[in-house]
Amino acid sequence: MVQPSMDLYVNYLVLLAVTLLALVLSLAIVFQAYRGYRRNRSQPMLWLAVGLVLLTVVPFVISLTVASAGTALGFGPVVYAYYVPILNRLIEVVGLACILYSLYSRP
Protein backbone atom coordinates (compact mmCIF):
# COMPACT_ATOMS: atom_id res chain seq x y z
CA MET A 1 0.00 0.00 0.00
CA VAL A 2 1.35 3.40 -0.98
CA GLN A 3 1.31 6.06 1.72
CA PRO A 4 0.41 9.62 0.69
CA SER A 5 3.33 11.98 1.00
CA MET A 6 3.40 14.78 3.52
CA ASP A 7 3.37 17.28 0.64
CA LEU A 8 -0.10 16.11 -0.33
CA TYR A 9 -1.43 16.86 3.16
CA VAL A 10 0.21 20.29 3.14
CA ASN A 11 -1.32 21.04 -0.27
CA TYR A 12 -4.77 20.12 0.99
CA LEU A 13 -4.33 22.22 4.13
CA VAL A 14 -3.26 25.23 2.05
CA LEU A 15 -6.28 24.76 -0.22
CA LEU A 16 -8.58 24.48 2.79
CA ALA A 17 -7.07 27.59 4.40
CA VAL A 18 -7.47 29.67 1.24
CA THR A 19 -11.04 28.42 0.78
CA LEU A 20 -11.97 29.28 4.36
CA LEU A 21 -10.37 32.72 4.02
CA ALA A 22 -12.41 33.38 0.87
CA LEU A 23 -15.53 32.17 2.67
CA VAL A 24 -14.93 34.51 5.62
CA LEU A 25 -14.32 37.48 3.29
CA SER A 26 -17.49 36.63 1.34
CA LEU A 27 -19.53 36.47 4.53
CA ALA A 28 -18.14 39.85 5.62
CA ILE A 29 -19.21 41.45 2.32
CA VAL A 30 -22.66 39.84 2.51
CA PHE A 31 -23.04 41.00 6.10
CA GLN A 32 -22.27 44.59 5.09
CA ALA A 33 -24.80 44.43 2.24
CA TYR A 34 -27.42 43.06 4.63
CA ARG A 35 -26.65 45.83 7.13
CA GLY A 36 -27.16 48.34 4.33
CA TYR A 37 -30.55 46.80 3.63
CA ARG A 38 -31.59 46.94 7.28
CA ARG A 39 -30.35 50.49 7.73
CA ASN A 40 -32.05 51.91 4.61
CA ARG A 41 -34.83 49.35 4.01
CA SER A 42 -33.64 49.20 0.42
CA GLN A 43 -34.99 46.21 -1.53
CA PRO A 44 -32.17 46.41 -4.12
CA MET A 45 -29.63 46.07 -1.28
CA LEU A 46 -31.42 42.94 -0.07
CA TRP A 47 -31.28 41.43 -3.58
CA LEU A 48 -27.61 42.34 -3.72
CA ALA A 49 -26.98 40.50 -0.45
CA VAL A 50 -28.92 37.43 -1.66
CA GLY A 51 -27.01 37.45 -4.95
CA LEU A 52 -23.68 37.69 -3.18
CA VAL A 53 -24.58 34.79 -0.89
CA LEU A 54 -25.51 32.66 -3.90
CA LEU A 55 -22.46 33.74 -5.85
CA THR A 56 -19.81 33.38 -3.16
CA VAL A 57 -20.88 31.50 -0.03
CA VAL A 58 -23.12 28.71 -1.33
CA PRO A 59 -20.63 27.26 -3.89
CA PHE A 60 -17.93 27.14 -1.20
CA VAL A 61 -20.26 25.34 1.19
CA ILE A 62 -21.34 22.86 -1.49
CA SER A 63 -17.74 22.13 -2.46
CA LEU A 64 -16.59 21.67 1.12
CA THR A 65 -19.59 19.49 1.98
CA VAL A 66 -19.24 17.25 -1.05
CA ALA A 67 -15.47 16.96 -0.60
CA SER A 68 -15.78 15.93 3.03
CA ALA A 69 -18.85 13.73 2.71
CA GLY A 70 -17.97 12.32 -0.69
CA THR A 71 -15.26 10.00 0.53
CA ALA A 72 -17.42 8.65 3.34
CA LEU A 73 -20.39 8.13 1.02
CA GLY A 74 -18.32 6.81 -1.86
CA PHE A 75 -19.17 9.39 -4.49
CA GLY A 76 -17.91 8.49 -7.94
CA PRO A 77 -15.89 10.72 -10.26
CA VAL A 78 -19.02 11.83 -12.12
CA VAL A 79 -20.22 13.65 -8.99
CA TYR A 80 -17.01 15.67 -8.74
CA ALA A 81 -16.55 16.19 -12.48
CA TYR A 82 -20.14 16.95 -13.51
CA TYR A 83 -22.83 17.25 -10.82
CA VAL A 84 -21.04 19.53 -8.36
CA PRO A 85 -19.73 21.93 -11.03
CA ILE A 86 -23.10 22.18 -12.77
CA LEU A 87 -24.90 22.73 -9.46
CA ASN A 88 -22.39 25.43 -8.55
CA ARG A 89 -22.77 27.13 -11.94
CA LEU A 90 -26.58 27.09 -11.72
CA ILE A 91 -26.49 28.66 -8.26
CA GLU A 92 -24.00 31.26 -9.50
CA VAL A 93 -26.30 32.11 -12.43
CA VAL A 94 -29.19 32.67 -10.02
CA GLY A 95 -26.89 34.81 -7.83
CA LEU A 96 -25.82 36.90 -10.81
CA ALA A 97 -29.48 37.33 -11.80
CA CYS A 98 -30.24 38.59 -8.27
CA ILE A 99 -27.38 41.08 -8.46
CA LEU A 100 -28.50 42.24 -11.89
CA TYR A 101 -32.04 42.66 -10.58
CA SER A 102 -30.71 44.71 -7.66
CA LEU A 103 -28.94 47.05 -10.07
CA TYR A 104 -31.96 47.62 -12.33
CA SER A 105 -34.84 47.55 -9.85
CA ARG A 106 -36.42 50.71 -8.50
CA PRO A 107 -36.19 51.29 -4.74
Residue pairs with C-beta under 8 A, 6 or more apart in sequence:
19 60
19 63
19 64
22 56
22 60
23 56
23 57
23 60
23 61
26 52
26 56
26 57
26 60
27 57
29 52
29 56
30 49
30 52
30 53
30 56
30 57
33 45
33 48
33 49
33 52
34 45
34 46
34 49
36 42
36 45
36 49
37 43
37 45
37 46
37 48
37 49
42 107
43 105
43 107
44 101
44 102
44 103
44 105
44 107
45 102
46 102
47 98
47 99
47 101
47 102
47 105
48 98
48 99
48 102
48 103
50 95
50 98
51 95
51 96
51 97
51 98
51 99
51 100
51 101
51 102
52 95
52 99
53 95
54 91
54 92
54 94
54 95
54 98
55 91
55 92
55 95
55 96
55 99
56 95
58 91
58 95
59 88
59 91
59 92
62 84
62 87
62 88
62 91
63 84
63 88
66 75
66 79
66 80
66 84
69 75
70 79
70 80
